[in-house]
Amino acid sequence: MSAETDTQAAAVANVSGITPASIKATLTEKLGAQHVEIDDISGGCGQAFEAIIVSNNFAKKTTLARHRLVNSALKAEIAAIHAWTPKCFTPEEWERKQAQGGVGLPQGL
């Protein structure tokens, strides 16, 4: 399902209730994330998102463990969308990435 107009995209988001802002709020609350960028990569239907998430909760965890932690925090949201791509960093890792030329989503929130 793809929205052809901004109005249709907004209607789809209203039906599912999943928006970049709602995902960001959930991650900030449940993971204590210091920095969250969410980008809707769905082409307008609001069903595919990628994210950068920075949290102290990722310290000493593998990439898989970090993704499981995020997916657990977003269980209901992930069930309602089509695609989800998180990139997880500790604050120290994020600072290093930024110092090396920056990492970020093109249209992050």
trRosetta pair geometry for C-beta under 8 A, 3 or more apart (Angstrom, degrees):
i j d omega theta_ij theta_ji phi_ij phi_ji
1 12 7.1 163 127 -118 122 134
1 45 5.5 136 106 -142 78 141
1 47 7.2 99 68 -19 94 150
2 42 7.6 -173 -121 155 77 90
2 43 5.8 -20 -143 100 112 118
2 44 6.3 69 -175 68 76 102
2 45 5.0 -94 -121 -49 41 121
3 6 7.8 86 138 -100 129 13
3 8 3.6 172 -151 107 98 105
3 9 3.9 174 88 -67 162 66
3 11 7.5 153 -115 49 127 92
3 12 5.6 -123 -59 -5 123 133
3 43 7.8 169 48 113 74 73
3 44 4.0 -124 67 134 98 106
3 45 4.9 161 -7 -86 88 58
3 46 7.5 40 -8 -2 133 88
4 8 5.7 55 42 28 63 153
4 44 7.3 126 -58 114 10 155
5 8 4.8 100 54 7 77 99
5 9 7.0 -136 99 -4 43 87
5 44 7.8 133 66 -173 13 141
6 9 5.4 -52 -147 37 36 115
6 10 6.3 38 154 -20 67 103
6 44 7.4 -106 -93 -142 43 109
7 10 5.8 -53 -150 35 29 111
7 11 6.5 32 150 -21 62 105
8 11 5.5 -53 -149 34 34 114
8 12 6.5 35 153 -19 66 102
8 44 7.1 46 87 152 99 115
9 12 5.8 -52 -151 34 32 110
9 13 6.5 31 152 -16 64 106
9 44 4.2 -100 -85 -176 122 77
9 45 6.4 -112 -118 -88 76 21
9 46 5.9 130 -170 -30 79 101
10 13 5.6 -55 -147 39 33 112
10 14 6.2 36 152 -22 66 106
11 14 5.6 -54 -148 35 31 113
11 15 6.6 33 153 -22 64 103
12 15 5.7 -53 -151 32 33 112
12 16 6.5 12 159 0 67 107
12 45 5.3 -73 128 -166 171 61
12 46 4.9 166 105 37 109 118
12 47 7.3 -68 156 -40 132 94
13 16 6.3 -64 -142 49 30 96
13 17 7.6 108 165 -75 57 7
13 18 6.7 -113 -146 72 70 54
13 19 5.1 61 -169 -84 123 90
13 46 4.1 -161 -76 -115 83 168
14 17 7.2 25 -170 -75 27 50
16 46 6.4 -179 42 117 133 119
16 47 7.4 150 -41 -90 167 78
16 80 4.9 140 -162 161 104 121
16 81 7.1 90 177 -76 150 72
17 22 6.7 118 151 -102 72 177
17 80 7.4 -27 55 155 87 166
18 22 6.0 -131 -140 72 40 131
18 23 6.7 47 -166 -52 85 98
18 46 6.5 148 87 159 88 104
18 47 8.0 83 79 -104 131 46
18 77 5.3 124 -116 -147 118 89
18 80 5.4 166 -31 98 134 125
18 81 5.6 -118 112 -61 166 109
19 22 4.7 94 49 6 79 100
19 23 7.1 -145 89 -3 41 85
19 46 6.9 -39 -101 -148 58 123
20 23 5.9 -57 -149 38 31 110
20 24 6.2 33 154 -21 66 108
20 38 3.8 169 -152 101 90 121
20 39 7.1 36 -111 -84 132 14
20 40 5.7 -99 -52 -41 111 94
20 49 6.7 164 -95 -127 77 125
20 109 4.7 155 145 -37 127 148
21 24 5.6 -54 -146 37 30 113
21 25 6.3 32 155 -21 64 106
21 38 7.8 -148 -48 56 27 139
21 109 6.7 -150 -76 -171 61 154
22 25 5.7 -50 -146 35 32 113
22 26 6.5 33 155 -19 63 105
22 77 7.4 174 117 -106 107 127
23 26 5.8 -56 -150 36 31 111
23 27 6.4 26 155 -14 66 108
23 36 7.9 -162 118 165 83 134
23 38 5.1 126 80 -111 124 155
23 49 6.4 150 -26 157 173 170
23 51 7.0 -124 138 -84 132 138
23 74 6.7 24 -140 -120 88 128
23 77 6.0 127 -100 -170 87 160
24 27 6.0 -60 -147 40 29 107
24 28 6.1 29 157 -20 65 110
24 36 4.6 156 -137 107 83 132
24 38 5.3 -121 -57 -7 95 127
24 109 5.7 -107 -55 96 147 133
25 28 5.8 -56 -145 37 28 111
25 29 6.2 21 159 -14 64 111
26 29 5.9 -62 -147 41 27 107
26 30 5.8 0 169 2 67 117
26 73 6.4 146 147 151 99 97
26 74 6.1 107 116 -96 139 79
26 77 6.6 -168 39 -29 167 142
27 30 6.4 -62 -125 49 23 93
27 31 5.3 -23 -171 28 65 118
27 33 4.8 8 140 0 94 145
27 36 5.0 132 88 -107 133 147
27 51 7.5 168 -55 180 164 151
27 53 5.7 -110 -175 -123 142 121
27 55 7.9 -125 171 -56 95 131
27 70 7.1 4 -118 -139 107 90
27 73 6.3 94 -106 123 59 141
27 74 7.1 -10 -70 -60 86 110
28 31 7.3 -53 -100 55 9 80
28 32 7.4 28 -176 -131 44 15
28 33 5.0 -88 -98 55 49 95
28 36 6.0 -107 -59 -2 88 139
30 73 4.0 153 110 -146 142 113
31 53 6.9 24 91 178 157 127
31 55 4.6 -54 148 -112 110 160
31 57 5.3 -119 -164 31 85 146
31 69 6.9 98 -111 143 115 108
31 70 7.0 -5 -69 -100 149 67
31 73 5.6 -43 -46 -83 100 166
32 55 5.9 111 81 -146 72 104
32 56 6.7 -38 102 39 120 97
32 57 6.3 123 51 -29 103 113
33 36 4.9 64 124 -54 143 105
33 53 5.4 -76 -125 -164 136 87
33 54 6.1 107 -165 68 85 52
33 55 4.4 -64 -101 -73 64 102
34 54 5.1 -61 62 104 90 103
34 55 6.5 160 5 -96 77 46
34 56 7.5 73 -22 -23 115 84
34 91 5.8 26 40 -89 150 109
35 52 7.2 -27 122 117 100 100
35 53 7.6 159 90 -157 64 30
35 54 3.9 23 51 37 97 125
35 91 7.9 119 8 -108 110 76
35 94 6.4 143 50 -172 140 163
36 51 6.7 -19 -165 -167 84 111
36 52 7.1 167 -150 86 37 62
36 53 5.5 10 -111 -111 81 69
36 54 7.3 -139 -63 26 50 73
36 109 7.4 -14 113 79 82 98
37 51 6.4 160 84 -154 58 58
37 52 4.4 20 45 44 104 101
37 104 6.1 107 -29 -157 176 81
37 105 4.7 -180 136 19 126 116
37 108 3.0 -25 -160 -152 117 128
37 109 5.9 154 -148 43 53 59
38 49 5.7 -14 -168 -168 95 122
38 50 7.7 158 -153 82 50 40
38 51 5.0 -13 -103 -103 67 95
38 105 7.6 -55 128 35 5 166
38 108 6.8 105 37 -149 30 69
38 109 4.8 -11 48 21 81 121
39 49 6.7 148 75 -156 46 68
39 50 5.2 -14 59 60 100 86
39 51 7.3 -176 19 -79 70 46
39 105 4.1 -157 -32 171 131 141
39 106 6.6 79 -124 50 151 75
39 107 5.3 112 -126 67 105 80
39 108 5.7 -64 -58 -87 96 53
39 109 7.4 -173 -70 -15 51 82
40 44 8.0 91 136 -80 123 20
40 46 6.0 -37 -143 -110 132 54
40 48 7.1 100 -167 77 59 61
40 49 5.8 -38 -102 -98 50 79
41 48 5.0 -75 76 115 81 105
41 49 6.5 141 17 -116 85 22
41 50 5.4 39 -15 -4 133 101
41 83 7.5 -69 75 90 108 123
41 85 7.8 -7 27 29 145 121
42 45 4.6 -110 149 53 128 79
42 46 5.7 -113 47 -17 155 12
42 47 4.9 116 -123 48 142 64
42 48 3.9 144 -81 35 80 89
42 49 7.5 -21 -34 -54 99 56
42 82 7.2 109 -115 45 111 121
42 83 7.6 162 -90 44 84 105
43 48 7.8 32 8 43 76 123
45 48 7.7 56 67 6 97 87
45 82 8.0 32 97 3 126 134
46 81 7.7 -104 138 -118 63 102
47 81 5.0 166 -160 -154 57 73
47 82 4.0 50 149 4 109 107
47 83 7.1 74 130 20 75 75
48 81 6.7 156 -75 171 33 110
48 82 5.3 -44 -67 73 84 102
48 83 3.8 15 -126 55 94 107
48 84 7.6 -143 -148 -61 53 41
49 81 6.6 -21 5 176 102 161
49 83 7.2 171 28 95 47 71
49 84 5.8 6 63 -115 87 65
49 85 7.3 -161 104 33 51 71
50 84 7.8 147 -93 -166 42 38
50 85 4.1 -20 -113 71 86 106
50 86 7.5 178 -161 -78 55 28
50 87 7.4 31 175 -9 94 98
50 105 6.3 162 96 -113 104 125
51 70 8.0 178 81 -168 137 144
51 84 7.7 -10 5 -168 110 80
51 85 7.1 163 21 88 66 57
51 86 4.9 -19 66 -114 104 68
51 87 6.7 -167 95 27 54 69
51 105 7.5 -45 -124 -51 25 143
52 86 7.9 139 -94 -163 20 61
52 87 5.0 -24 -106 70 66 105
52 89 7.1 -2 -172 9 89 113
52 94 8.0 114 168 -119 114 111
52 103 7.0 155 -117 124 145 100
52 104 6.5 -85 -1 -128 159 49
52 105 6.0 -154 -8 -27 109 99
52 108 6.8 -30 28 -115 113 138
53 58 7.9 136 109 -47 98 136
53 70 6.2 148 41 -105 166 129
53 86 5.8 -14 5 -161 121 109
53 87 7.1 159 21 78 71 50
53 88 5.1 -20 69 -109 101 70
53 89 7.2 162 85 28 51 68
54 88 8.0 156 -86 -161 33 51
54 89 5.0 -24 -105 77 77 94
54 90 7.2 52 -158 161 74 12
54 91 5.7 87 171 -87 111 56
54 93 8.0 -163 -127 69 92 90
54 94 4.4 2 -114 -53 129 155
55 58 5.3 108 75 -11 84 97
55 88 7.3 -41 32 -158 98 95
55 90 7.3 -65 79 -116 42 47
55 91 7.8 -44 165 -42 2 79
56 59 5.8 -13 -176 -18 60 115
56 90 6.5 57 -116 -147 38 86
56 91 6.3 -10 -72 -8 74 108
57 61 7.8 7 140 -5 61 143
57 69 6.3 -176 134 167 120 152
58 61 5.3 -107 -164 46 51 118
58 66 4.7 33 -131 -114 102 114
58 69 7.3 -163 -90 58 70 150
58 88 5.2 176 -110 157 145 111
58 89 6.7 139 79 122 159 13
58 90 5.0 -144 81 -70 103 73
58 93 8.0 -71 103 24 130 135
59 90 5.1 79 -78 -109 71 133
61 65 3.9 -128 -172 95 101 124
61 66 5.0 133 110 -58 122 78
61 69 7.0 0 177 -16 166 137
62 65 4.6 97 50 7 76 102
62 66 7.0 -136 95 -6 41 87
63 66 5.7 -55 -150 35 31 113
63 67 6.4 29 154 -17 66 106
63 88 7.1 152 -140 53 63 110
64 67 5.8 -56 -148 37 31 109
64 68 6.3 32 153 -19 65 106
65 68 5.6 -52 -146 36 32 113
65 69 6.4 37 152 -23 64 104
66 69 5.7 -53 -152 32 31 113
66 70 6.5 27 152 -14 65 105
66 86 7.8 -147 129 116 97 125
66 88 3.9 -176 157 91 133 156
67 70 5.7 -54 -147 39 34 110
67 71 6.0 32 155 -18 68 109
67 86 6.0 160 -118 64 78 119
67 88 6.7 -148 -64 -7 58 135
68 71 5.7 -54 -139 41 30 110
68 72 6.2 36 157 -24 64 105
69 72 5.8 -54 -150 33 26 113
69 73 6.7 24 152 -17 61 106
69 88 7.9 102 61 -131 110 159
70 73 5.7 -58 -152 36 33 110
70 74 6.2 -1 159 9 68 113
70 86 4.9 75 117 -93 166 178
70 88 6.3 -141 -38 -78 134 128
71 74 6.1 -72 -139 56 29 91
71 75 6.8 70 154 -81 63 62
71 78 6.0 13 -147 -38 79 164
71 84 7.6 128 -103 106 87 144
71 86 7.9 -137 -53 5 75 139
72 75 6.0 -2 -156 -51 33 103
74 77 4.3 -58 -172 51 90 116
74 78 5.1 95 120 -30 97 97
74 84 7.3 170 110 -149 144 155
75 78 6.2 -59 -143 35 22 107
75 79 6.6 24 157 -21 59 108
76 79 5.8 -57 -154 32 30 114
76 80 6.7 18 154 -13 63 111
77 80 5.9 -69 -156 39 32 106
77 81 6.4 7 159 -5 70 114
78 81 6.3 -68 -138 43 32 97
78 84 5.4 -56 -120 -16 93 157
81 84 6.2 98 89 -56 127 98
87 103 7.8 -119 129 152 149 130
89 93 4.1 -142 -161 91 95 115
89 94 4.2 123 119 -61 138 85
89 97 6.7 -75 -121 -1 156 139
90 93 4.7 95 48 7 77 103
90 94 6.9 -142 89 -7 39 88
91 94 5.6 -57 -147 37 31 114
91 95 6.4 34 155 -22 65 104
92 95 5.8 -51 -148 33 31 111
92 96 6.6 31 153 -17 63 105
93 96 5.8 -56 -152 37 33 111
93 97 6.4 34 151 -20 66 105
94 97 5.6 -52 -148 35 32 113
94 98 6.3 32 153 -19 65 106
94 103 7.8 -119 -143 57 64 114
95 98 5.7 -55 -148 37 30 112
95 99 6.3 30 154 -19 64 108
96 99 5.7 -57 -146 38 30 111
96 100 6.3 26 155 -18 64 110
97 100 5.8 -63 -149 38 29 109
97 102 7.1 53 138 -149 77 17
97 103 4.3 -38 162 7 124 123
98 102 5.4 25 -139 -100 55 58
98 103 6.9 -94 -72 24 53 76
104 108 5.6 -93 178 -8 96 141
105 108 3.8 118 60 -64 104 94
